[in-house]
Amino acid sequence: MNFISTADVTGKELASILSAATLGKKQGWKPKLKGKTVGLLFFNPSLRTRTSFQAGLIKLGSVPIALSATDSWALELIDGSIMDGSTAEHVKDAARVLSTYLDAICIRSFPGMKDWDDDKKDALIQGFAKHATVPVINMESCLWHPCQALADALTMQEVLGKTKGKTFVLSWANHPRQLPMAVPNSALLIAAQMGMNVRLACPKGYELDSDILNQVKQTAVKQGGSFSTHNDQAEAFKGAQIIYAKSWTPPVLVGKPDEDTKLRKKLSWTITKEKMAMTNNAAFMHCLPVRRNVVVTDEVLDSKQSVIIQQAENRMHSQNALLLKLLGGKSKSK
């Protein structure tokens, strides 16, 4: 089983992972993965993802092997390519070779942010998922950040108790740079999977990919919740129990940084104490790293409503539970 997005697990499986994460966090983690070796391939920078995976695997008795992009050859992702250019190894070869050494392969790779149609293919993570013979875990790709979403789900359970019927708001926020959509996509989807009333708050023109939003809407309805989009931030915040702030670049502006910058300068979507006062005493969430006093004010981040450190800690616990589900008690197939 691969874990590319949280849609890869059923509601029952998601509940089981979160239950195991809660128990492990409370009682401590036992070395149930002793003898397992997990590869962590980072094609982009990482602080929480790298550390939480390595620390968690060590607690589980496993041996993590972390590699950065400079530690491996440039990979070709297109089948049938004549490889006479800059790429030295095809992903099918790399995935199959690593599968003989490792019990699982974890991949982190950001989008190129030049062409959304190209980024949307999520070619690197999909290439590994297609050719590897061991589980592939997505540590963030062009489309999804499911491990962050598991931590988000665990945090919301701890804060709210039952999540079904509660109101979750994902709000676009100010930022000086163009950012990918993986975190917001996954945050919306996990909230929908948990039966919440999901609201997307963003300036007009900053809506996420329509295919992703349709998936979120269908999932929300199926789980007894709802989905709506709001271009008025204040309207979206009314009565909310969770405010999740994140900046992103919408599909229509990918590859157009100058146009995006001009639009952003006209917007005032920073999360403030006054905006949080419109909610139903909502918890404030962010995946980190966060630009203080740009995305959200210090007053909010350092308040009792902020659960960002709890959320970050839960990365390790939820990932450990996922690793146990995928690898616990199973021998590596070759």
N, C-alpha and C positions, 0 to 999 in steps of 0.2 A: 504493500500500500504506500502510495506517495501522499505527501501533504503539501499541495501547491496553493490551495486556498481553503478556507474553512468550509466551503461547500463540499469538500471531500469527505467530511464526516457527517453522520446522521445526527439527529437531535439527541438520540440515546447515547451515541458515542461522545458527543460534545459534553453532555451531562456527566458521563463517566470520567472524562479527562479532567473536568473542573473539580469533580469530587475527589479524585486522586491528588490533584494539585493542592486542594484545601487540606487534605490529610497529611501530605508530605510537608507542607508548610508548618503545620501544627506539631507534628511528631518528629520531624527531621527525616532526611533521605537515607535509605540504606543502599549498600553497594550491590544492587540487583542486576547491574549491567557489567559486572566484573568479567573481563575477557573480551568485551566488545570494543571495537575501535571505530570511531566516528570522524569522518573528514569534514572540516569546515573550510569552504572555499570562498574567500572574500575578494570580489572584483571591485569593491568600493570600500571606503572607510567605515569603521564601526567602533563604537564604545560599548553600549549596553548589549548589543547582540553578541559580539565576540566574547565579552566577559561573562555574560549570563550563561551562554552555552558551555564555555570552557569550565566555569565554576560548577555548573550543574552536572556536567558529565563526570567531573572528578568526584563529586559527592555520590554519584551513582556507581562509582567504581570503574568507569569506562576510561579509555585513553583517547583524548581529543587530539587530532592533528590539524592545526590551522595553517592554511596556505593563503597567501595574497596573490593578486594578479601578477605581480613581478616574479612569483615563484614558479609560474607555469608558462607554457607556450601560449601564444595568441591562438585562440580557437576559431575554427571555421564552423559556421552554424548552418549553412545551406547544403542540403544533400545534392550530390552530383556536381559539386563545384570542381573546377580545374584550379587546384591550389598553387598558383604561380605568383601569388601576391604576398601580403604581409602575414597571413595566417599560416602557422606551421603544423598545426594538428587539428584533426576534425573532432568535433564534440563526441561523435559516436565512438571513436577510439579511446578518447580520454575517459568517457563514462564507463565503458566496458572494462578498461584496465583498472580504474579506481575501484570498481565493484569487486575485483578479485582481492583487493587489499582491505577493504572497509566493510563494515556492517551497515552503514548508512552514509549518505552524501548530503551535506547541507550546503546550499548555494545562496550567495548574496550578490545581486547584480542590479544596478540602477538602470533606468532607461537612458537613451542617448539624448532625449529632449530636443530632437531636431525634426522628427517626423512621427506623428502620433500613429499613423497607420502601420509604420514599421515597429514602433515600440509596443503596440498592442498585440503583436504576434508573440511577445514574451519568449523569444527564440532560444535564449540560453537555458532558462529553467526547463522549458519544454523539451529541449534537446536532451538534457540529462535525464528527464523523466522518461523519455522514449527509449533511450539506449541503456540506461543503468539496469542492473539486475538486483540491486538492493534498494531499500526505500530512499527516496529523494525528499528532502525537507526544504521548503522555501524560507530562507532567512530574509527575504525581501527581493522582489523582482519588479519588473516594469508595472505589473498590474496589481500585485497583492503583497501584503505583509501579514500573513496569517498568524505567525507567532506573536506579533504585537497584539493582534486581535484576541488571541486566547488570554493574554494578560489583561486586556481591557475587559473581557467577559468576567474573568475571575474578580477583578476589582469592582465591577458593577454589582456582582453578587454580594461581595462583602459589604458594600455601601448600602445597597437597596434591599437586600434579602431577595425576595421574589422580583424578577425583572419584568415578567409578563404584564403588559398594560401600562408600564411606566413610560415616561416621555424622554426620549434621547434626542439631543440636538447636536449635529455636527456643524460647526460654524467655520466658514472660511475666515481667515484673519490676515492682517497685514504682514508683509515680509519683503525684504529688499531683493530677494532672488526668486527665480523660477524654481519651483519644486515639483516633484512627481506626484502621482495620484495613488500610489499603492496603499499608504496608510488610510486616507479617507475612504477609498473603496472598501477596504477590509473592515474599517470601523462601522460603516453603514451596514455591511452584510452581517457582521456578527450581532449587531443590535437587532436586526430583523430576525435572525435565527433565534434570538432569545425572546421573541414575541413582544417586542417593544413598539411603541408608537414613534416612528423614526421621522425626524425632520431634518432636511438639508437646508441650511441657511447660507446663502452666498449672493454676491452681487450679480445682477443680470449679466449674462454672458460668461459667468464662471461655473456654470453647471458642469458636473462630471459627465463622463461618457454615457450616452443614452443606453447602450447595451447593459452596462453595469447597473444603471439606475433601474432598468426594467427587471433585472435579476433581483435587486434589493426589494422592489415593490412586490414582486411575485412571492418572494420568500416571506416578507412581512405579512402579507395577507394569509398565506398558508399557515403561518404560526399564530394567527389570531391578532396580529398587530396592524399597523397602517404605515403608509409612507407619504410624505408630502414635501414639496420644495417651496422655499420662501425666499424672496429677494429682499424682504424687510427683516432685518436682524431682530429688532425689538419684538415683532410679531412672533417670530420663531421661539424666542426665549420665554414667552409667557407660560408659566406653569410647568416648565421643564424641570426634571429631576437630575439630568446629566447634561452638562455642557462640555463638549469635546471640541477644542480649538485646533485647527490645522490649516496651514496655507497650502495651496496647490495651484498649478497652472492648468487651465482647462484645455481640452483637446484642440479647440479652435485657435489657441494661442501658443501651442507647442511649436518651437522653432521661430517664434516671433518675439524675442526678448524686449526689443525696443518698444513695440506696441504695447506689450504687457506692462512694462515699466511706466509708461505714460498713463495707462488706465489705473494702475495701483496708486499712483500719486494723488488721484482724485478721491480715493476711498478712505473711509475711516471706520474700519472694522476691528480695531483693537478691542480685546475683551477687558472691560473695566469693572470696578466695584458697582458702579451705577447700573450697568447692564446685567450683572449677576443678581442684583436686587429685584429684577423683573421676574426671576425664576421662582420655583417652589423650593427655595433653599438648596439649589442644585449643587452637586459635587462638580468641581472643575477638573477636567482631564486633558492631558497632552502627552504625546509619545516621547518627547524629548529627543534631541536638544531643542531648547526653546529660546527665542530672542526676547529677552525681558524688555518690557516697555515698548515693544513693537507688536508682537503677537498678543501679549497679555501684560497687564501691569504687575509690578511687584506686589501691590496691595492685594491682588487676587491670588497670585502664585504663593504668597507667604501666609495666606489666610487659612482658617480651619476648613474652608470649603475645598481647598486644593488637596488632591490625592495623588499628585504626580510621582512622589517618591514611593508610595505604596504600589502604584501602577508599575513603576520601573522594577521594583523588587519582584513583583509577580511574573515578570518575564521568565526568571529562572524556574520558578515553581511550576508554572503552566507548561513550559518546555520540557521539564523533567517528566511530567505526567505524560506528555505526548511521546517522548522517547521511550518510556516504559511500555506504552501501548504498542508502539511500532517494533520494538526490539526485545521486550521482556520475554525471556523464556524461549526465544527463537534462535536457531542456528543460522549462520549466513549461508545463503544459497550461492553457488558458483556456476 
